[in-house]
Structures are given as C-alpha cells and as structure tokens.
Amino acid sequence: MPKSKLVIKVTAGADAPERCSQAFTVASVALASGVDVSLWLTGESSWFALPGKAAEFELPHAAPLPDLLDALLAGGTVTLCTQCAARRGITQEDVLDGIRIAGAQLFVSEIVGDGVQALVY
C-alpha cells in the first residue's frame, strides 16, 4: 500500500494563533506517524518562512512553533505561496533553508493525487 500523503495549507499566522498552531501541530503529528506531509505557508503564515519569525509566535499550552517547523523542514516539504511571498516582498534568498516558493499549479498537482488528503487552516 502506498504511503499516505497530507497536504496542509495554513492561512493563519499571529492573526489567528490557535488555527495556525493547529495546522503546524497536525502536520507534525502526521509526519511523526509516517505520513508524507507537505505544508503550504500562505497569507499571514507566510512570515514564518523567514528566519526568526517562528520564534516570535506565542500561544500558551502549544508546542513551540520553531520546533514544529524544524521537524517539518527535516522530514516533510514546506512551501511558501508565490503570490503571498511577492505581496510581502519575500524572495527565495530571504527564506529559511529548505523552504521552496511555488504557486497554485504545484499546490493543485499535489492535492489531486490518489491517497492525498488536503486540509486548509
């Protein structure tokens, strides 16, 4: 049986901390469970592609965002939305190592495969 895949698009950042934390937590738990995980940073979560930004995120009783992001970078795929990056003046040279910038075409190609579950937070 092929490995299952989970694609998560996180649209929230510090503006909706619980929703943001849930996305990173679910992605990390899935990864630790052996699921192939692709996390997409869009909207306000785009800022977490920049060095040091995840460390600024605080939410009581939640796993530290830098730890979750590090795990996802080590074992999954992390993508920053092309348009979201452009609107914020973020370039490939600005982002953390391991984060790619890509657009809707790649997102759609990831979510339409057999055995893929897509979630949006």
C-alpha positions as a Markdown table, in Angstrom:
| # | Residue | x | y | z |
|---|---|---|---|---|
| 1 | Met | 0.0 | 0.0 | 0.0 |
| 2 | Pro | 1.4 | 3.4 | -0.9 |
| 3 | Lys | 2.3 | 5.8 | 1.8 |
| 4 | Ser | -0.5 | 8.3 | 2.5 |
| 5 | Lys | 0.0 | 12.0 | 1.9 |
| 6 | Leu | -1.3 | 15.0 | 3.7 |
| 7 | Val | -1.2 | 18.5 | 2.2 |
| 8 | Ile | -1.9 | 21.3 | 4.7 |
| 9 | Lys | -2.4 | 24.9 | 3.7 |
| 10 | Val | -2.1 | 27.2 | 6.6 |
| 11 | Thr | -3.5 | 30.7 | 6.0 |
| 12 | Ala | -3.3 | 31.9 | 9.6 |
| 13 | Gly | -0.4 | 33.4 | 11.5 |
| 14 | Ala | -0.3 | 35.6 | 14.6 |
| 15 | Asp | -3.7 | 37.0 | 13.5 |
| 16 | Ala | -5.3 | 33.6 | 14.4 |
| 17 | Pro | -2.8 | 31.8 | 16.6 |
| 18 | Glu | -4.9 | 28.8 | 17.6 |
| 19 | Arg | -5.7 | 28.0 | 13.9 |
| 20 | Cys | -2.1 | 28.5 | 13.0 |
| 21 | Ser | -0.8 | 26.3 | 15.8 |
| 22 | Gln | -3.4 | 23.6 | 14.9 |
| 23 | Ala | -2.1 | 23.4 | 11.3 |
| 24 | Phe | 1.6 | 23.0 | 12.4 |
| 25 | Thr | 0.7 | 20.5 | 15.1 |
| 26 | Val | -1.4 | 18.3 | 12.8 |
| 27 | Ala | 1.3 | 18.4 | 10.2 |
| 28 | Ser | 4.0 | 17.5 | 12.7 |
| 29 | Val | 1.9 | 14.7 | 14.2 |
| 30 | Ala | 1.2 | 13.3 | 10.8 |
| 31 | Leu | 4.9 | 13.4 | 9.9 |
| 32 | Ala | 5.8 | 11.6 | 13.1 |
| 33 | Ser | 3.2 | 9.0 | 12.3 |
| 34 | Gly | 4.9 | 8.2 | 9.0 |
| 35 | Val | 2.7 | 10.3 | 6.7 |
| 36 | Asp | 4.2 | 12.2 | 3.7 |
| 37 | Val | 3.5 | 15.8 | 4.7 |
| 38 | Ser | 3.5 | 18.9 | 2.6 |
| 39 | Leu | 2.9 | 22.2 | 4.4 |
| 40 | Trp | 2.0 | 25.3 | 2.5 |
| 41 | Leu | 2.5 | 28.7 | 4.1 |
| 42 | Thr | 0.0 | 31.3 | 2.8 |
| 43 | Gly | -1.5 | 34.5 | 4.0 |
| 44 | Glu | -0.2 | 35.6 | 7.4 |
| 45 | Ser | 1.7 | 32.3 | 7.9 |
| 46 | Ser | 4.0 | 33.4 | 5.1 |
| 47 | Trp | 6.1 | 35.3 | 7.6 |
| 48 | Phe | 7.2 | 32.0 | 9.2 |
| 49 | Ala | 9.3 | 31.3 | 6.1 |
| 50 | Leu | 11.7 | 34.0 | 7.3 |
| 51 | Pro | 14.5 | 33.2 | 9.8 |
| 52 | Gly | 13.5 | 34.0 | 13.4 |
| 53 | Lys | 9.8 | 34.7 | 12.7 |
| 54 | Ala | 8.5 | 31.4 | 14.1 |
| 55 | Ala | 10.3 | 32.2 | 17.4 |
| 56 | Glu | 8.2 | 35.3 | 17.8 |
| 57 | Phe | 5.0 | 33.2 | 17.8 |
| 58 | Glu | 3.5 | 32.6 | 21.2 |
| 59 | Leu | 0.5 | 30.5 | 22.2 |
| 60 | Pro | 0.0 | 29.1 | 25.7 |
| 61 | His | -0.1 | 25.3 | 26.0 |
| 62 | Ala | 1.1 | 24.9 | 22.4 |
| 63 | Ala | 4.2 | 23.2 | 21.1 |
| 64 | Pro | 6.9 | 25.8 | 20.2 |
| 65 | Leu | 6.4 | 26.8 | 16.5 |
| 66 | Pro | 10.1 | 26.7 | 15.7 |
| 67 | Asp | 10.3 | 23.1 | 16.9 |
| 68 | Leu | 7.4 | 22.1 | 14.7 |
| 69 | Leu | 8.7 | 24.0 | 11.7 |
| 70 | Asp | 12.2 | 22.4 | 12.1 |
| 71 | Ala | 10.6 | 18.9 | 12.2 |
| 72 | Leu | 8.6 | 19.7 | 9.0 |
| 73 | Leu | 11.7 | 21.0 | 7.3 |
| 74 | Ala | 13.7 | 17.9 | 8.3 |
| 75 | Gly | 11.1 | 15.3 | 7.2 |
| 76 | Gly | 8.5 | 16.9 | 5.0 |
| 77 | Thr | 8.1 | 19.6 | 2.4 |
| 78 | Val | 7.5 | 23.3 | 3.2 |
| 79 | Thr | 6.3 | 25.7 | 0.5 |
| 80 | Leu | 5.7 | 29.4 | 0.6 |
| 81 | Cys | 3.0 | 30.6 | -1.8 |
| 82 | Thr | 4.4 | 32.6 | -4.7 |
| 83 | Gln | 1.8 | 35.4 | -4.6 |
| 84 | Cys | 1.9 | 35.6 | -0.8 |
| 85 | Ala | 5.7 | 36.0 | -0.9 |
| 86 | Ala | 5.5 | 38.6 | -3.6 |
| 87 | Arg | 2.9 | 40.7 | -1.7 |
| 88 | Arg | 5.2 | 40.7 | 1.3 |
| 89 | Gly | 8.4 | 41.3 | -0.6 |
| 90 | Ile | 9.8 | 37.9 | 0.3 |
| 91 | Thr | 12.2 | 36.3 | -2.1 |
| 92 | Gln | 13.8 | 32.8 | -2.2 |
| 93 | Glu | 17.0 | 34.4 | -0.9 |
| 94 | Asp | 15.1 | 35.5 | 2.2 |
| 95 | Val | 13.6 | 32.3 | 3.4 |
| 96 | Leu | 14.9 | 29.5 | 5.6 |
| 97 | Asp | 16.9 | 26.8 | 4.0 |
| 98 | Gly | 14.6 | 24.0 | 2.7 |
| 99 | Ile | 11.6 | 26.2 | 2.0 |
| 100 | Arg | 10.6 | 26.5 | -1.6 |
| 101 | Ile | 8.4 | 29.2 | -3.2 |
| 102 | Ala | 5.8 | 27.8 | -5.6 |
| 103 | Gly | 2.3 | 28.6 | -6.8 |
| 104 | Ala | -1.2 | 27.3 | -7.3 |
| 105 | Gln | -0.2 | 25.0 | -10.1 |
| 106 | Leu | 2.1 | 22.9 | -7.8 |
| 107 | Phe | -0.4 | 23.0 | -5.0 |
| 108 | Val | -3.1 | 21.6 | -7.3 |
| 109 | Ser | -0.8 | 18.9 | -8.6 |
| 110 | Glu | -0.1 | 17.8 | -5.0 |
| 111 | Ile | -3.7 | 17.7 | -3.9 |
| 112 | Val | -5.2 | 15.8 | -6.8 |
| 113 | Gly | -3.2 | 12.6 | -6.4 |
| 114 | Asp | -4.6 | 9.3 | -5.3 |
| 115 | Gly | -4.5 | 8.8 | -1.5 |
| 116 | Val | -3.9 | 12.5 | -0.8 |
| 117 | Gln | -5.8 | 14.4 | 1.9 |
| 118 | Ala | -5.8 | 18.2 | 1.8 |
| 119 | Leu | -6.6 | 20.4 | 4.8 |
| 120 | Val | -6.9 | 24.2 | 5.0 |
| 121 | Tyr | -6.4 | 26.0 | 8.3 |
